[in-house]
Amino acid sequence: MNFIKLQNYLKQNNIPDFRLKQIRYAHYQEALSGWDQVTTLSLSLREDLKIKFPWLSVDEEKLLTDKDVSKALLKLSDDLKTETVLMRYKSWITACISVMVGCPVGCLFCATGSMGFKRNLKSEEIVDQITYWNQKLKKEGKRVSRVVFMGMGEPFLNWEEVKKAIEIINSPDGLGIGQRNITISTVGITPKIRELVPFSDQINLAISLHSPFQNERERMIPVASKYLLGDLFRMSRGYVNRTRHKLFFEYALIKDFNDSEKDAREIKKLFGNEKLFHLNIIDLNPTNSNLQPTTKQRKDRFIKELKKLNIQFTIRRNLGEEIKAACGQLVVE
């Protein structure tokens, strides 16, 4: 919901400020499903607002669930579609949210990149993906506790709307999720990453690496030709020096591309002895591209070399393959 427009409307109609607080609480904290449930408002006011302000800016088009992962295809007011994923862990629930319809970056391993760029999402469309999941979780007495900007689109290419969304996600009057529980994933838009720390030095940052060689990385991430690895790692060292937080590098293992001991040794050159650089190893989630996940044998050799080189890493669980949980797969389909 666009609360700025709602606030202006309430002021124009001389409706007391406390009504806005009641609506915000019902929307964000109580995760009510619509205006009819906001019984703190009069029936006439509810009916009036229902016509003028949709409760959510997204509508469910399709919902798929597999074990601890759910993925939703959501329709926007202009009939374009975006996606969001819910991941359940033992101690928390994470929402993976999108910031665009499509993406201009065009990564070869990403289904979103194959559909091109349609438009940026507005801040309310970003936040309402989380509210959508909270409505689903309400019957279980649960709610989203962590948010990752790892869905469709590059967050730093829609930075103004993403910042507005984060402020709502973090605000006690909004979703009340702490900044340390928010992660932004980027392909490495260096100028915008420099703006992150002044905005917040608490938000987690994850950078898509996928190859330690500049020319190979450009093959996977064409926009990487504008943001060279040397500059990216100089910026990365500045980032960890200022924040003293881990910086995560995402690395999808691709068969016969980035899964050799040579690749591991080159990663070590980039990382040096920086203890706050952390590699997240991901099994490639196959899309319609010709790229294939690495074999177990090559993965084991790669990981053995990482250990030998004393590189800090985590092997991430592969979630949601059965429901096409990789970015953009439902929209493309």
C-alpha positions, 0 to 999 in steps of 0.5 A: 500500500502507498502510505504517502498517498493514503496519508495525504488523502486522510489529511485532505478529508480531515481524518485524525492522524491516529487513524493512519497509525491504526491502518499501518498497524493493521497492515504491517504488524497484524498482517490483516488481509484487507480493509474489511478486517480493520474493524477499528475504522468505521464501516463507511471509512473502510468502504471509502478507502477500499475503493481508493486504496488497494490493500496490497499492490500485488495479487497472487497469480500462482503459488507453489510449495515444496518442503520448506520453500514456497514461491509466488508469482505476483501480478502488479496493477499494470498486469506485469508479474514479479516473483518472491520466495519464502524459505523456512529455517529452524530459527527464522523465516526468510523472504527473498524479494524482487526489485524489478520486473525483469532485469537489465543486467542479463546474467547468463545463468539467471532466468530473469536476465533472459526476459529483459527489463520491463520496469522498476518496482515501486517501494510499496510493491517491494514491501508488499511482497513481505506483507503478502507472506506475513498474511500467509504465515499469520494463521501459524502465528509466524512472520518473516524475520529476515529479508534478502534482496535476491529476487528479480532485478539488481537492487542498486539499479533501483536504489532510490525505491529500494532505500524507501522500502528498507526504511519501511521494512526496518521501521518500528511503524512498518515491519520492524525487521532489524537491518542486520537481518536484511541482505542486499545482493548485487552483481557489483555496481561499484558506485552505488555500493559506496552509497550503502555505508552512508545509508546503513553500515548494518545491512549485509552485502552479498556480491555475485562473483561467479568467476575470479577472472575478469574476462570469464566473469564478463561472459556470465555477467556482461555488465561486469565489463563496466565494474572491473574486479580490481576496483570491486575488490578495492571497494570491498576492502574499504567496505569491510574496514569501515563496517567490520562485517563479513562481506559475502561473495556468491559463487554458483559452481558451473560445470567446466567453467569456474569449478577448477583448482585454478579458479580456487587459487585465483579466488585466493589472490583476490581475497588475500588474507582478508578474514571478513571475505566469505565465499558462499558456494551455490549449486547452480539451479538449472534454467533454460540456459546451456549451463550445467551444475558442476559434478560432485567430483569436481565440486569436491576437488574445488572445495578441497582446494579452498580448504587448503588455501584457507578460504572462508566458505559456506556450502549453501543448501540448494532449495526449491529446484522442484518449484522453479525457485530460481529468479525469474523461472515462473515469469519466463514460463 
